[in-house]
Amino acid sequence: MSLITSDNLWMTWMVVILVASFAIFAEQKWSWAAKVSSAVICIFGMVILANLKIVPTSSSVYDIINGYILPLSIPLLLFKSDIRKIYRESGKSFVLFHIAGLGTFIGAIIVGFIFSSTKDIQGLVAMEVGAHTGGTVNLIAMAKTFNVDANYTNAVAIAANFLVMVLMLVLTQVAGMKFFRDRFPHPHIEEVESSNTDESKSLAEQYWKPKEISLLDLAFTLGTTFVITAVSQGICGLINATSAPDIIKQLFGNIYLMMTLLTVIGCTFVPKFFSNLRGAEELGNYMIMLFFVALGASANLADIAKLGGIIFIFIAVIVTLNVGFTLIGGKFLKCSLEEILICINATIGGPTSAAAFAINRGWSKLIVPSLLVGLWGYVIGNYIGVIAANLVGMF
């Protein structure tokens, strides 16, 4: 029994909202929290509260977040995913991102082949590819696509976000290492270091500065994401009711993939409408914070520890190949060190992580490219995850 019981919904909602709000506040106000990221604070903050028996590990509150708030956040996060704009404005980062993603894909296939007899291995491969091509949102979509055990899902999700935290700290050190600076151009680092201002301490707060958002903006933004989510659910229901092959159902019968497809089509062919939907980024990110809190609450550390070995191997192989491919590709494409680090971050952690890294480092010119290539990871991560899982299933 926890201090706040599972049937005490108002108190549970209170804690969820407070933890998410504190994480956002901390990331914008304290330098240590900016390095750790709000997502990690949400997850591990709730892990601590749940394992200290303060909040329940299961509640209908978490079910609502997972079943309704999480799906609604996906279109909101993708309202800037105009494929033509991503290709046009991300420059060499767009090509380099795919090279980094190739490292993730090959690494997951190798580990999947080694552990081909492991329970839920296809789902694990799909989750790892999704997580380290687009982010945790893709990971959850893959877990639901392949009906992965909840303990596996929690373990991989927590490990993935812990990896993002460690990665941001490591990449920060790499940006300052003479070895890498001697081998790659680093104009953005030089620009920051030559500046006499101390703006980098509050860059996260400046990025999320107040914007002009009207009641009508919120109405259109929320209305659009509800329409996309509802239509996606209807289409998926029709597809899953047919006798179509499993691969078709995995690709087009999954609400997360269908929402992604419909949103990208809308953003690409009706870009003016979607670009004018104000508040989508803020609402989407806040909803994702609530999801991270719910994820941390349902994590059983004892069960997760039992799964640590295979997940550690997955992460070690994927990160090694991802970083190796990106460094080699960056050298071949004559990319800057900053672009290389951004693409590694965008594949491993997703757009919010990559943008946060660029913001906190003061690389203002790379904030938009990091978001764009990260959004592209959201778009393709799930599809690549399905392909990788089915390849492993052939072994």
C-alpha positions in Angstrom: 0.0 0.0 0.0 1.2 3.5 -0.8 0.6 6.7 1.1 -1.6 7.9 -1.7 -3.8 5.0 -2.7 -4.6 4.0 -6.2 -8.3 5.1 -5.8 -7.3 8.6 -4.7 -7.3 10.0 -8.2 -7.2 13.7 -7.3 -4.1 13.3 -5.1 -2.5 11.2 -7.8 -3.2 13.8 -10.5 -1.8 16.4 -8.2 1.5 14.6 -7.8 1.7 13.9 -11.5 1.2 17.6 -12.4 3.5 18.8 -9.7 6.4 16.5 -10.7 6.0 17.5 -14.4 5.8 21.2 -13.6 8.8 21.0 -11.3 10.9 19.2 -14.0 10.1 22.0 -16.5 10.8 24.7 -13.9 14.1 23.1 -12.9 15.3 22.6 -16.5 14.8 26.3 -17.2 16.1 27.7 -13.9 19.0 25.5 -12.8 22.1 24.5 -14.8 22.3 21.0 -13.4 18.7 20.3 -14.3 19.3 21.6 -17.9 22.1 19.1 -18.3 20.0 16.3 -16.9 16.8 17.2 -18.9 13.2 17.5 -17.7 12.4 14.1 -19.0 14.9 12.4 -16.8 13.7 14.4 -13.8 10.1 13.4 -14.4 11.0 9.7 -14.7 13.4 9.3 -11.8 11.5 11.7 -9.6 8.4 9.5 -9.9 10.5 6.3 -9.7 11.7 7.5 -6.3 8.2 8.5 -5.1 6.7 5.1 -6.3 9.4 3.0 -4.8 9.2 4.8 -1.5 5.5 3.9 -1.5 4.4 7.5 -1.6 2.4 7.2 -4.8 0.8 4.1 -6.3 2.5 2.1 -9.0 -0.7 1.5 -10.9 -3.7 3.9 -11.2 -6.4 4.8 -13.7 -4.6 8.2 -13.8 -1.6 6.6 -15.5 -4.0 4.6 -17.8 -5.6 7.9 -18.9 -2.2 9.4 -19.6 -1.1 6.4 -21.6 -4.4 5.8 -23.4 -5.4 9.4 -24.2 -2.9 12.1 -23.4 0.1 10.3 -25.0 -1.7 9.8 -28.3 -2.9 13.4 -28.4 0.7 14.6 -27.9 2.0 12.9 -31.1 0.3 15.2 -33.7 1.1 18.2 -31.6 4.8 17.4 -31.7 4.7 16.8 -35.4 2.9 20.0 -36.5 6.2 21.3 -37.9 7.0 18.2 -39.8 6.8 19.6 -43.4 9.1 17.1 -45.2 10.0 19.7 -47.8 11.0 22.2 -45.1 13.0 19.6 -43.2 15.0 18.7 -46.3 15.4 22.3 -47.3 16.5 23.8 -43.9 18.4 21.1 -42.2 21.2 21.0 -44.7 23.9 18.4 -44.3 22.4 17.5 -41.0 19.6 15.7 -42.8 22.0 13.4 -44.6 24.2 12.9 -41.5 21.1 12.0 -39.5 20.4 9.1 -41.8 24.0 7.8 -41.4 23.6 8.0 -37.6 20.3 6.2 -37.9 21.9 3.5 -40.0 24.3 2.8 -37.1 21.4 2.4 -34.8 19.6 0.1 -37.2 22.6 -2.2 -37.8 23.5 -2.3 -34.1 20.0 -3.4 -33.2 20.0 -6.1 -35.9 23.3 -7.5 -34.6 22.1 -7.7 -31.0 18.7 -9.1 -32.2 20.5 -11.8 -34.1 22.7 -12.7 -31.1 19.6 -12.9 -28.7 17.2 -14.2 -31.3 15.8 -16.8 -28.8 15.0 -14.2 -26.1 11.4 -13.5 -25.2 10.0 -10.5 -27.0 13.2 -10.0 -29.0 11.3 -8.6 -32.0 9.6 -6.0 -29.8 12.9 -5.2 -28.0 14.6 -4.6 -31.4 11.7 -2.4 -32.6 11.7 -0.4 -29.3 15.5 0.2 -29.4 15.4 1.2 -33.1 12.4 3.5 -32.5 13.9 5.0 -29.3 17.3 5.7 -30.9 16.0 7.0 -34.2 13.2 9.2 -32.9 12.9 9.1 -29.1 10.8 7.5 -26.3 7.5 8.2 -28.0 8.6 5.9 -30.8 9.7 3.3 -28.2 6.2 3.2 -26.7 4.6 2.9 -30.1 6.8 -0.1 -30.9 6.1 -1.7 -27.5 2.3 -1.5 -28.2 2.8 -2.7 -31.8 4.5 -5.9 -30.7 2.7 -6.3 -27.4 5.9 -6.2 -25.4 5.7 -7.1 -21.7 5.3 -4.1 -19.4 8.5 -4.8 -17.5 10.5 -4.8 -20.7 8.9 -1.6 -21.9 9.6 0.2 -18.6 13.1 -1.1 -18.4 14.0 0.0 -22.0 12.3 3.4 -21.6 14.1 4.2 -18.4 17.4 3.0 -19.8 16.9 5.0 -22.9 16.2 8.2 -21.0 19.1 7.6 -18.6 21.3 7.1 -21.7 20.1 10.5 -23.0 21.1 12.1 -19.7 24.6 10.5 -19.8 25.0 11.2 -23.5 24.3 14.9 -23.1 27.0 15.1 -20.4 29.5 13.1 -22.5 28.8 15.1 -25.7 29.3 18.3 -23.7 32.8 17.1 -22.8 33.5 16.0 -26.3 32.7 19.5 -27.6 35.5 20.8 -25.4 38.1 18.1 -26.2 41.2 19.1 -28.2 41.3 15.7 -30.0 37.9 16.3 -31.7 38.4 20.1 -32.2 41.6 19.4 -34.1 39.9 17.0 -36.5 36.6 18.8 -37.2 35.7 22.4 -37.7 33.7 24.0 -34.8 32.5 27.4 -35.8 29.5 27.5 -33.4 31.8 26.7 -30.4 34.2 29.4 -31.4 31.3 31.9 -31.7 30.1 31.1 -28.2 33.5 31.2 -26.7 34.3 34.5 -28.3 31.1 36.1 -26.9 31.4 38.1 -23.7 27.8 37.6 -22.7 26.7 35.0 -20.2 23.3 34.2 -21.9 24.0 30.4 -22.0 22.8 30.1 -18.4 19.2 31.0 -19.3 19.0 29.8 -22.9 16.4 27.1 -22.1 14.2 29.7 -20.5 14.7 32.1 -23.4 13.7 29.4 -25.9 10.4 28.7 -24.1 9.7 32.4 -23.7 6.1 33.5 -23.6 4.4 33.6 -27.0 1.2 35.3 -28.2 -1.4 32.5 -28.0 -5.1 33.3 -28.2 -8.1 31.2 -27.1 -8.8 30.6 -30.8 -5.3 29.3 -31.3 -5.8 26.7 -28.5 -9.2 25.8 -29.9 -7.8 25.1 -33.4 -4.7 23.4 -32.1 -6.5 21.0 -29.7 -9.3 20.5 -32.2 -6.8 19.4 -34.9 -4.9 16.9 -32.8 -8.2 15.4 -31.6 -9.4 15.0 -35.2 -6.2 13.4 -36.3 -6.2 11.0 -33.3 -9.8 10.0 -33.7 -9.5 9.5 -37.5 -6.4 7.5 -37.0 -8.1 5.3 -34.4 -11.0 4.7 -36.8 -8.7 3.8 -39.8 -6.6 1.4 -37.6 -9.8 -0.3 -36.4 -10.9 -0.9 -40.0 -7.5 -2.2 -41.0 -7.1 -4.5 -38.0 -10.5 -6.0 -38.6 -9.4 -7.3 -42.0 -7.3 -10.4 -42.8 -4.4 -8.3 -44.0 -0.9 -9.7 -43.3 0.7 -8.8 -40.0 3.3 -6.5 -41.6 0.4 -4.4 -43.0 -1.3 -4.3 -39.6 1.9 -3.3 -37.9 2.5 -0.4 -40.4 -1.0 0.8 -40.9 -3.1 -0.7 -38.1 -1.1 1.1 -35.3 -2.5 4.4 -34.1 0.9 5.9 -33.5 2.1 5.2 -37.0 -1.2 6.3 -38.6 -1.2 9.5 -36.7 2.3 10.2 -37.8 1.4 9.5 -41.4 -1.7 11.7 -41.4 0.1 14.5 -39.6 3.1 14.5 -42.0 0.8 14.5 -45.0 -1.1 17.4 -43.6 2.0 19.4 -42.7 3.5 18.8 -46.1 0.5 19.5 -48.3 -1.2 22.2 -46.1 1.8 23.7 -44.4 0.3 27.2 -43.9 -2.6 25.8 -41.8 -0.4 23.7 -39.6 2.4 26.3 -39.2 -0.2 28.7 -37.8 -1.4 26.3 -35.1 0.2 28.1 -32.1 0.8 26.5 -28.8 1.2 23.0 -30.3 4.9 22.6 -29.2 4.2 23.8 -25.7 1.1 21.5 -25.3 2.8 18.5 -26.9 5.9 18.8 -24.7 3.8 19.2 -21.5 1.8 16.1 -22.4 5.0 14.2 -23.0 6.2 15.3 -19.5 3.0 13.8 -18.0 3.7 10.6 -19.9 7.3 10.4 -18.5 5.9 10.9 -15.0 3.4 8.0 -15.4 6.2 5.9 -16.9 8.4 6.4 -13.8 5.5 5.6 -11.5 4.9 2.1 -13.0 8.6 1.2 -12.9 9.5 -1.6 -10.6 13.3 -1.3 -10.0 13.7 -4.9 -8.9 12.1 -6.3 -12.1 14.0 -3.8 -14.2 17.3 -4.8 -12.7 16.8 -8.4 -13.9 16.6 -7.2 -17.5 19.6 -4.9 -17.2 22.1 -7.2 -19.0 20.5 -7.5 -22.4 19.4 -3.8 -22.4 23.0 -2.8 -21.6 24.3 -4.8 -24.5 21.7 -3.3 -26.8 22.7 0.2 -25.7 26.5 -0.4 -25.9 26.3 -1.8 -29.4 23.8 0.8 -30.8 25.7 3.8 -29.3 29.1 2.5 -30.5 27.9 2.0 -34.1 25.8 5.2 -34.1 28.7 7.4 -32.9 31.2 5.6 -35.2 29.0 5.9 -38.3 28.2 9.6 -37.5 31.9 10.6 -37.0 33.0 8.8 -40.2 30.0 10.2 -42.1 30.6 13.7 -40.7 34.2 13.6 -41.7 33.3 12.5 -45.3 30.6 15.2 -45.6 32.8 17.8 -44.0 30.3 18.6 -41.3 31.2 20.6 -38.2 31.7 19.0 -34.9 28.6 20.7 -33.6 26.5 19.1 -36.5 27.9 15.7 -35.7 27.0 16.0 -32.0 23.5 17.3 -32.8 22.8 14.3 -35.1 24.0 11.8 -32.5 21.8 13.5 -29.9 18.8 13.7 -32.3 18.9 10.0 -33.1 19.6 8.8 -29.6 17.3 11.2 -27.7 14.9 12.8 -30.2 14.1 16.4 -31.2 13.6 17.8 -27.7 16.9 16.4 -26.5 18.8 17.6 -29.5 17.2 21.1 -29.3 17.8 21.2 -25.6 21.5 20.4 -26.2 21.8 23.1 -28.8 20.1 25.6 -26.6 22.2 24.8 -23.6 25.4 25.0 -25.6 24.4 28.3 -27.1 24.5 27.0 -30.7 21.5 29.2 -31.7 21.9 28.5 -35.4 21.6 24.8 -34.9 18.4 24.8 -32.8 16.1 24.7 -35.8 18.1 22.0 -37.7 18.3 19.9 -34.6 14.5 20.1 -34.2 13.9 19.4 -37.8 16.1 16.3 -38.1 14.7 15.1 -34.7 11.2 15.5 -36.0 12.2 13.4 -39.0 13.3 10.8 -36.6 9.8 10.8 -35.1 8.4 10.3 -38.6 10.6 7.4 -39.7 11.6 5.8 -36.4 8.6 3.6 -36.0 8.6 2.4 -39.6 12.3 1.5 -39.4 11.6 -0.3 -36.1 8.9 -2.5 -37.7 11.3 -3.4 -40.5 14.2 -4.2 -38.1 11.9 -6.4 -36.0 10.6 -8.3 -38.9 14.2 -8.9 -40.2 15.1 -10.3 -36.8 12.0 -12.5 -36.8 13.4 -14.1 -40.0 16.4 -15.5 -38.1 
